[in-house]
Amino acid sequence: MSLVGTLSELPLIDILDMLFMTEKTGRLSLASTSAEGMVVFRKGRIIYASSNSAREAFGNILVCLKLVDEGTLRKALIKQHRSREERRLGRILVEMGALKAEDLESVVQHQIERVLSDLLSWQEGFFKFETLDIPDRGEVEVDGREFLAERGLNTHKVALDLARRQDEVQQPHGTTTAAGGRRTAARRPRSSPPPQPPPIGEPVTLRQIIASQARPAFTAETTLRLLRQARSVLRRGVLLLVEQYGAVGVGQFGLADEETSADERVRNLWLPLDEPSVLAQVVRGKATYHGSLPEGRLHETLVAELGGEWPREVAVLPVVASDHVVAVVYGDNEPDRTPIPSLEPLTAALASIGRSMEAPGGSTRAAS
């Protein structure tokens, strides 16, 4: 079976529902003006989803959520490396007793839903569904570093839940709420060139499909190193990964825990890039911003998530890989209000991280 069309004619949520109801097995490819996405199904259930935006590695999420520590992760990575057969990191951690099976399933589902939330915001673009031969049971032949839901997620339920969340945070201008809520659909700029349909190629395996969609991956080692270096210059801050229409929080330093943990608050933070902000300015210009934080709705949202104290000055720095901003570091010196020192060491460190993500194999160390 092959199904081809445009998202303006058939929204993604309807496509997901149709593939679920007909229990299809295969790959759904998506292409917009500047991004690509993919959802893989087994008998109508979602087992994998990805896009070519920068992503968090599996081990990085576990460490940032404090489900495992760096030492335990390192031991599991060594076991994975020495294994004679392909084994996923999550399964190794569960066998070690370092991670609960339910926590593993929760992290995988959350990551798949995060990708789907981004894809559901696309209002224009092409889609194509192709049938694949995926085993009903047992190990699916994919890279052991990937987020694979072996039992599959209920496509209908996931799609409805994500659509409901987007409706709950909808604003008249169609972006986000003030409490760091996830976005609603963002429209493609009129000046952008029309999207191209996904290419039609020869049948391939699921492993080949996943390997073909390379994108920068933030490992635990990279993220923690980046946050440590930022902490040496700035009092508090957040790390945000750049998606097609916005930036999502993945890490923090210097934030006080309140009713909910600072890590949880940051990971629920999403800031659109189609509204005026220093974040959007840095992503567009690929250059550091250092100065006062102008008044504005998005800046109010960010400051509220950081604790509510309006900063005297801020620093916003890009992480650039393959000429694209894949992440942004925001920081300030609240509540101390001391001047921000020279940003040259931090800028150099971020540039080094970006170059390492461009190097051959730079995005393959996704397990950590």
N, C-alpha and C positions, 0 to 999 in steps of 0.2 A: 504494500500500500504506500502511495506517495500523496501527500497533501501539501499544496503550495498556495500561498496567498499573501495578503497584506494585513497588518495589524489594524489599519484604519477601517478595514471592511469586517474583520473578524478579530475582536479583542482577545488577548491572551487568556483571560479567565474563561472565555467560552471554548477556546481550543483545549485547555486543560480539562474542562468538564467533559467535552466530547471524547477525548482520549481515555478518560477514566470510565465513562459509561460503556465504551466499546472494548475496554480491556486490551488496549493496544500495547505492543512491545516494540520499542524502537527509540529513535532520537528525534527530538524537536530542535531544529536550529533556528536561531533568530539573528537578524542583522539590522542595525539602525545606521544612522549617519556616521557614528564614530565608535560603535561598540558591537560586540558579538556575544551571543548567549547560547546556552544549550541546556536542555532538560532531557533526561533519559528515563524511560518508563519500562517497567516489567509488569505485564498484565494490567495496565492502567494505573499502577502505583508508581510514584516517583522514587527512584533510587539514587539519583544524582542530579545536581544542577550546578552550573558554573557560568561565569562570564569572563571577559578578558580584562576586567578591572583588577587592580591590585587586591590581594587577598591575604588573610591570615592563615598561617600554617596551623595544622591541627594541634601540635604540641604548644604553639604559642597561645592558643585559646585556653588550653588546660592550665598553663602557668599563670596567665593573666587572671583567670577565674579562681586561681589558688586551689585547683583540684589536684594538682601534683606540683612538686617542687622541681627546681632545676636539676638537682642530683638524681632524682628518680627518673626524670625524663631522659637524662643522659644515659642511664643504665638501660632503659628500654630501647633507646636508639642503637646502642651497641648490640643488644640482642637481635634487633631487626637487621642490622648490617651483617651480622654473622650467620643469620639463618640461611639455610640452603634453598629455601623456597620463599616466594613472596608472601609476606605477612604484614597485615596492617598494624600500625602502631597502637591503636586503641585496643585491639584484641590482646596484644602483648601486655599492656598495662593492666588489663582486667585479669589475665592469667597470673600476673605478678602480685595481685591483690592490692595494687596501688590505685585502682580506679574501679568504681562500681559500674556494673553493666548498665544500670539505669542512667547514670551520669553520662556514660559514653553515648547512649542513644539520644539523650537530651541535647548534647553538644552537636551531634551530627544533624539532628532535626533543626536546631536553631540556625546552623550555618546554611543549610539548604533553604530554609525559609527566608534568611537574609538575602540570599541571591535572588530568590523568586520575588521578593518585595521590590528589588531593583528592577527586575525584568517586567513586572506588572505595571511599572510607571511608564513604560514605553507606549506611546500612542501612535507612533508611525514607525514603519519598518516592514521587513519581509519575514515570513516564517516558512519552514518546510519540514514536514515530518517524513521520516524514512523508517521502514521496518528493519529491525535487527534481530539476530538470533542470540538471545541472552538466556542462560540456563535458569530453570525455575528454582533450583536449590543449589546449595553449596557455594563455594568461593566464586565470585565473578572476577574474571581476569582483568584487573585494573591495577594501576600503581598502588602499592600499599600505603602511600602517603595521602591518598584522596579521601574525601568525605563521602562514603558510600553507605546508604541506608539499605542493608542487606534484606530486611523484611519489607522495605518499601513504605512510603508514607501515603496516607489516604489523600489522593489528589484533590478530590472534591472538598473535603474538610479543610485542607491547608489553604486552598484557593479562596474559599469563603471567609476563613478567618483573616487572611491577609487583606482581602477586599473590605471587610468590616473595619479593620484597624485603620485603613486608609480613609474610609468614610468618616470615622470618628474624629480624625485630626484635620479634616478638610477645612480650608479657609476660603474666603471669597476669591483670593488670588490663586488658590490651588497649590499650596506648598506644604506648610507644616504648622504645628501648634507651638505655643511659647514654652512648653515644658519639655522640649526635646523630643516631641512625638515624631513618628515616622511620616514621610511625605505622602502626598497624593500625587497623581500623575503630573509630570512636568512636560510642557510642550517643547518641541524642537524649535530652535530659532528659525525664523523665516529665511534668513540668509544662508542657511546650511544647504549643501548639495543634497539631492535626493538619495535615499539609501539604496543599496544594491542588494539583490536577492542572494541568499546563501548559495554557493556553488554546488552543482550536482556532480558527485564523484562516484568512484567505484565503491562497492560495499567494503566496509572495514570492520575490525573488531572494536569492542568498547575500549580496550586499552589504547588502541591507536587513536580513537576519537579524542579521548581525554588528553593524551600526550600531545596532540596537535594543537590544543588550545593553551599554549604556554602563556603565562602571565606572571608578573612579579609576585613573589610570596614573601611575607614577613615571617621569619622564623622566630622562635623564642629568644635565641641568641641575639639576633638582630634587634628585635624590639627592646629587650632589656638593656642592651648596650646603648641604644638610642636614648631611652628614657634616663639612664644613668648619666649620660653626657649632658642631656638637657637639664637635669637636676643640678649639675655642677655650676650652671650659669643662671638658672631661673628658679624662683621659689616654688611655683606651682605651674602645672601645665597639662595638656592633653595631646595625644597622638590620634590623628584622624586619617583614615584611608579614603582616597578619592574614588568615588563611583562616577557613573555617567552624569548624573544630575545633582549630586551632592557629596557630602563627606560624612562618614560614620565614625564614631568614636571607638577606639580599641584599647587604649591604655591611658594611664594618668600618673601623675606624681604630685605630692604635696596637698592633695585634697583631703579634707576632714570627712570622716564617716558620720552620717547622720542617721535618720530612720532606715534608709537604704544605704548599702555600701557605696563608696565612691566609685569603685570599679563597675558596679551594676549601673549606676547613673550614667557614667560615661559611655558604657556600651549600648545604652538606649538613646544616646544623643545622635541626632541626624540633622545636618545643616544644609539647606539647598544652596546651589551655586548660581541660581538665576535671580538672586536678589543682591543688592549692593552690600558688600561687606569686605573687610580686609582679607578674609579667607578667599573669596572669589577673586579679589585683586591678585593675590599671590599665585593662585592656580593659573590664572590667565597669563600673568607676566613672568612666571617661573623665577621670581626674585623675592628676596626677604623683605618683609615690612617691619620697621622698628619705629615706634612713635606712639602717639596717643590713640586711644580707641574711640572712634567717632560714635555718636549716639545713633541708634538704629535698632529695629526689632530683633534682627538676628544676633547682634552683639548683646542685647539684653538677655536673650535666651542663653547664650553661652555663659555670660557672667552669672546668671542665676544658677546654672548647673555647677559652676565653680565655687559657689558659696555666697554670692550676692554682693561682694565688695568690689566696687568699680575701680579698675586699675588705673594708676597714674600713667603708666606706659606699658606697652606690650611688644612682644616679638613673635612674628609668624614666619616660619621658615619652611620652604618646600623640600621634598625629597624627589629628585628628578631621576628617572630611569628611561633610557631610550627616548629622550627628548619629551617625555610626558611626566607631569607631576602625579606621582602615585600616592603620595601621603603628605601631610602637613603637620608640623609641630607648632602648637600655640603655647605661649608661656608669658608669665608676668611675675612681679615680685611682691604680690600681696600675701599676707597683710603687712609685711615689713616696710614696703614702699621705698626700699633702697633702689638707687639707680641701677638699671640693667647694664652689666659690664660689656666688654667687647664680645660680639657674636662670631668673630672670625673662627675660633676653634670649633664651635658647634656647626657653623656653616661648612667647614672643611670635613667634619665627621659625617654630616648628612650627604655631602657630595660623594664621599668614599662609599657610603652604604648604597647610594644610587648606582654607582659604577659597578659595584659587586653584583647587583641584581641584573645588570646587563651582560655580565661575563658568561661564557659558555658554562652551562650547568648551574648558573647563579640562582635560577628559580627552581632547580630540581631538589634542593635541600629542604623541601617543604615539610618533611616529617617533624622537624623541630619547631 
